[in-house]
């Protein structure tokens, strides 16, 4: 998406997701897994993204609000 992040920033955000229960660490080198709570959050985010796309399409079609 063209967003530059340092390794430190990535570690910080991954740790936050772990603390919030969205992901969990699997060993020191194996990475992370998305938890059930994380999957639910992704589904919610996708819904809001879809709503935003729908609104954009309506605006681009020139329909009055």
VOPAGU-2260 file (C-alpha; in pm, 1 decimal, decimal comma):
REM VOPAGU-2260
SITE   aa  ch    i         X         Y         Z
SITE  UNK   A    0       0,0       0,0       0,0
SITE  UNK   A    1     303,8     224,2     -15,4
SITE  UNK   A    2     327,6     282,3     360,0
SITE  UNK   A    3     682,3     284,2     494,4
SITE  UNK   A    4     732,6     131,1     840,1
SITE  UNK   A    5    1050,5      62,0    1029,5
SITE  UNK   A    6    1113,3    -281,0    1179,8
SITE  UNK   A    7    1066,4    -124,9    1521,9
SITE  UNK   A    8     722,7       9,2    1423,6
SITE  UNK   A    9     617,1    -332,0    1291,1
SITE  UNK   A   10     728,6    -503,8    1614,4
SITE  UNK   A   11     538,4    -242,2    1817,7
SITE  UNK   A   12     213,4    -294,9    1626,2
SITE  UNK   A   13     245,7    -673,5    1633,2
SITE  UNK   A   14     295,7    -659,5    2010,4
SITE  UNK   A   15     -15,9    -441,6    2042,9
SITE  UNK   A   16    -217,2    -694,1    1843,5
SITE  UNK   A   17     -86,9    -971,3    2071,4
SITE  UNK   A   18    -184,8    -772,0    2381,8
SITE  UNK   A   19    -533,9    -709,9    2241,2
SITE  UNK   A   20    -579,5   -1079,3    2166,7
SITE  UNK   A   21    -597,9   -1035,4    1789,7
SITE  UNK   A   22    -285,3   -1243,6    1726,4
SITE  UNK   A   23     -70,3   -1477,2    1928,6
SITE  UNK   A   24     298,9   -1546,3    1910,6
SITE  UNK   A   25     400,0   -1894,6    1796,3
SITE  UNK   A   26     756,9   -1947,2    1915,4
SITE  UNK   A   27    1034,0   -1692,9    1884,6
SITE  UNK   A   28    1096,3   -1741,6    1512,1
SITE  UNK   A   29     778,0   -1902,6    1382,3
SITE  UNK   A   30     564,3   -1588,7    1364,8
SITE  UNK   A   31     207,2   -1529,3    1472,6
SITE  UNK   A   32    -137,3   -1672,8    1424,5
SITE  UNK   A   33    -459,4   -1476,3    1397,6
SITE  UNK   A   34    -692,8   -1561,2    1684,5
SITE  UNK   A   35   -1070,9   -1602,4    1661,6
SITE  UNK   A   36   -1101,6   -1247,5    1796,9
SITE  UNK   A   37    -863,6   -1127,5    1524,8
SITE  UNK   A   38   -1067,0   -1300,3    1255,2
SITE  UNK   A   39   -1385,2   -1137,4    1387,1
SITE  UNK   A   40   -1213,1    -798,1    1375,7
SITE  UNK   A   41   -1107,0    -858,8    1014,4
SITE  UNK   A   42   -1465,7    -942,2     919,3
SITE  UNK   A   43   -1589,2    -620,2    1083,1
SITE  UNK   A   44   -1323,0    -419,6     901,1
SITE  UNK   A   45   -1417,1    -577,9     571,1
SITE  UNK   A   46   -1780,8    -484,4     624,2
SITE  UNK   A   47   -1694,0    -117,9     681,0
SITE  UNK   A   48   -1464,1    -128,3     377,0
SITE  UNK   A   49   -1746,1    -270,0     163,8
SITE  UNK   A   50   -1985,6      -1,6     288,6
SITE  UNK   A   51   -1727,2     263,0     197,6
SITE  UNK   A   52   -1690,6     117,8    -151,8
SITE  UNK   A   53   -2066,3     118,1    -198,5
SITE  UNK   A   54   -2090,9     482,5     -90,5
SITE  UNK   A   55   -1810,6     574,4    -330,5
SITE  UNK   A   56   -1989,3     402,7    -617,5
SITE  UNK   A   57   -2310,8     588,6    -537,9
SITE  UNK   A   58   -2126,1     922,0    -526,0
SITE  UNK   A   59   -1943,1     846,6    -851,8
SITE  UNK   A   60   -2270,6     754,6   -1021,3
SITE  UNK   A   61   -2398,7    1104,1    -946,7
SITE  UNK   A   62   -2700,4    1005,7    -739,0
SITE  UNK   A   63   -2825,7    1277,8    -506,3
SITE  UNK   A   64   -2769,6    1225,5    -132,9
